[in-house]
Amino acid sequence: MSNKISDETIEYVGILSKLELSGEEKEDAKADMEKMLDYIDILNELDTDGIEPMSHVFPVNNVFREDVVTNGDNREKILENAPLRKDDSFEVPKTIG
């Protein structure tokens, strides 16, 4: 594994992420970032000619449907259960004095 990440880069990432890293945490972060870059190098070796880019690994379709009311207006039936009623609404006790 080559040194692709400099100490200055780790410092800069720490500043951007507003993290205070100890020396050991900086070295761990540096090693993790270098592993990520090594993996990206491996991925860059893949032949992707003729492969269409995709935004998602699973087929995603819009789930839009026409907005149709199916339960209708049951206001009177619902208000039958109201302990207190005012016009066409539930009446509740006042909670703010």
C-alpha positions as YAML, in Angstrom:
chain: A
units: angstrom
residues:
- id: 1
  name: MET
  ca: [0.00, 0.00, 0.00]
- id: 2
  name: SER
  ca: [1.51, 3.30, -1.02]
- id: 3
  name: ASN
  ca: [1.30, 6.58, 0.89]
- id: 4
  name: LYS
  ca: [-1.43, 8.34, -1.07]
- id: 5
  name: ILE
  ca: [-2.80, 10.38, 1.82]
- id: 6
  name: SER
  ca: [-0.58, 13.03, 3.34]
- id: 7
  name: ASP
  ca: [-0.66, 14.21, 6.92]
- id: 8
  name: GLU
  ca: [-1.82, 17.59, 5.62]
- id: 9
  name: THR
  ca: [-4.79, 15.95, 3.91]
- id: 10
  name: ILE
  ca: [-5.79, 14.22, 7.15]
- id: 11
  name: GLU
  ca: [-5.50, 17.54, 9.01]
- id: 12
  name: TYR
  ca: [-7.64, 19.24, 6.36]
- id: 13
  name: VAL
  ca: [-10.31, 16.52, 6.48]
- id: 14
  name: GLY
  ca: [-10.32, 16.84, 10.27]
- id: 15
  name: ILE
  ca: [-10.87, 20.60, 9.98]
- id: 16
  name: LEU
  ca: [-13.65, 20.17, 7.41]
- id: 17
  name: SER
  ca: [-15.41, 17.54, 9.51]
- id: 18
  name: LYS
  ca: [-14.82, 19.51, 12.72]
- id: 19
  name: LEU
  ca: [-13.20, 16.49, 14.35]
- id: 20
  name: GLU
  ca: [-10.33, 16.55, 16.77]
- id: 21
  name: LEU
  ca: [-8.36, 13.39, 16.09]
- id: 22
  name: SER
  ca: [-5.57, 11.98, 18.20]
- id: 23
  name: GLY
  ca: [-2.36, 10.87, 16.52]
- id: 24
  name: GLU
  ca: [-3.51, 7.25, 16.50]
- id: 25
  name: GLU
  ca: [-6.94, 8.20, 15.09]
- id: 26
  name: LYS
  ca: [-5.23, 10.20, 12.33]
- id: 27
  name: GLU
  ca: [-3.10, 7.20, 11.39]
- id: 28
  name: ASP
  ca: [-6.17, 4.93, 11.41]
- id: 29
  name: ALA
  ca: [-8.10, 7.39, 9.24]
- id: 30
  name: LYS
  ca: [-5.14, 7.67, 6.89]
- id: 31
  name: ALA
  ca: [-4.95, 3.86, 6.56]
- id: 32
  name: ASP
  ca: [-8.72, 3.64, 5.95]
- id: 33
  name: MET
  ca: [-8.60, 6.35, 3.27]
- id: 34
  name: GLU
  ca: [-5.67, 4.65, 1.56]
- id: 35
  name: LYS
  ca: [-7.62, 1.35, 1.52]
- id: 36
  name: MET
  ca: [-10.56, 3.18, -0.08]
- id: 37
  name: LEU
  ca: [-8.31, 4.67, -2.74]
- id: 38
  name: ASP
  ca: [-6.73, 1.26, -3.43]
- id: 39
  name: TYR
  ca: [-10.22, -0.20, -3.89]
- id: 40
  name: ILE
  ca: [-11.16, 2.63, -6.25]
- id: 41
  name: ASP
  ca: [-8.00, 1.90, -8.26]
- id: 42
  name: ILE
  ca: [-9.15, -1.73, -8.59]
- id: 43
  name: LEU
  ca: [-12.60, -0.59, -9.72]
- id: 44
  name: ASN
  ca: [-11.04, 1.76, -12.26]
- id: 45
  name: GLU
  ca: [-9.34, -1.24, -13.90]
- id: 46
  name: LEU
  ca: [-12.70, -2.76, -14.81]
- id: 47
  name: ASP
  ca: [-13.72, -2.63, -18.46]
- id: 48
  name: THR
  ca: [-17.03, -0.77, -18.50]
- id: 49
  name: ASP
  ca: [-17.25, -0.17, -22.25]
- id: 50
  name: GLY
  ca: [-20.80, -0.77, -23.44]
- id: 51
  name: ILE
  ca: [-22.22, -0.73, -19.92]
- id: 52
  name: GLU
  ca: [-24.95, 1.84, -19.46]
- id: 53
  name: PRO
  ca: [-24.73, 3.96, -16.32]
- id: 54
  name: MET
  ca: [-27.48, 3.39, -13.78]
- id: 55
  name: SER
  ca: [-28.77, 5.38, -10.87]
- id: 56
  name: HIS
  ca: [-29.89, 2.39, -8.80]
- id: 57
  name: VAL
  ca: [-29.04, -1.30, -8.69]
- id: 58
  name: PHE
  ca: [-32.71, -2.30, -8.61]
- id: 59
  name: PRO
  ca: [-35.29, -1.28, -11.19]
- id: 60
  name: VAL
  ca: [-37.13, 1.71, -9.78]
- id: 61
  name: ASN
  ca: [-40.47, 2.75, -11.20]
- id: 62
  name: ASN
  ca: [-42.67, 5.65, -10.25]
- id: 63
  name: VAL
  ca: [-45.50, 4.52, -8.04]
- id: 64
  name: PHE
  ca: [-47.78, 7.38, -8.90]
- id: 65
  name: ARG
  ca: [-51.43, 6.60, -9.19]
- id: 66
  name: GLU
  ca: [-54.51, 8.66, -9.71]
- id: 67
  name: ASP
  ca: [-55.68, 10.20, -6.45]
- id: 68
  name: VAL
  ca: [-59.17, 8.80, -6.03]
- id: 69
  name: VAL
  ca: [-61.21, 9.12, -2.84]
- id: 70
  name: THR
  ca: [-62.38, 5.67, -1.84]
- id: 71
  name: ASN
  ca: [-63.78, 6.16, 1.66]
- id: 72
  name: GLY
  ca: [-66.16, 9.02, 0.89]
- id: 73
  name: ASP
  ca: [-67.62, 11.50, 3.36]
- id: 74
  name: ASN
  ca: [-68.50, 9.69, 6.58]
- id: 75
  name: ARG
  ca: [-68.56, 12.83, 8.70]
- id: 76
  name: GLU
  ca: [-71.88, 12.10, 10.39]
- id: 77
  name: LYS
  ca: [-70.92, 8.51, 11.19]
- id: 78
  name: ILE
  ca: [-67.58, 9.64, 12.63]
- id: 79
  name: LEU
  ca: [-69.15, 12.43, 14.69]
- id: 80
  name: GLU
  ca: [-71.64, 9.99, 16.23]
- id: 81
  name: ASN
  ca: [-68.79, 8.90, 18.53]
- id: 82
  name: ALA
  ca: [-67.87, 12.42, 19.61]
- id: 83
  name: PRO
  ca: [-68.42, 13.04, 23.34]
- id: 84
  name: LEU
  ca: [-68.82, 16.75, 22.54]
- id: 85
  name: ARG
  ca: [-69.75, 18.17, 19.19]
- id: 86
  name: LYS
  ca: [-69.88, 21.69, 17.82]
- id: 87
  name: ASP
  ca: [-71.47, 22.04, 14.40]
- id: 88
  name: ASP
  ca: [-69.62, 19.57, 12.13]
- id: 89
  name: SER
  ca: [-66.55, 19.16, 14.36]
- id: 90
  name: PHE
  ca: [-65.33, 17.53, 17.53]
- id: 91
  name: GLU
  ca: [-65.40, 19.89, 20.48]
- id: 92
  name: VAL
  ca: [-62.52, 19.53, 22.92]
- id: 93
  name: PRO
  ca: [-61.85, 21.21, 26.26]
- id: 94
  name: LYS
  ca: [-59.81, 24.39, 26.19]
- id: 95
  name: THR
  ca: [-56.19, 23.60, 27.02]
- id: 96
  name: ILE
  ca: [-54.66, 27.09, 27.10]
- id: 97
  name: GLY
  ca: [-55.97, 29.63, 29.59]
...
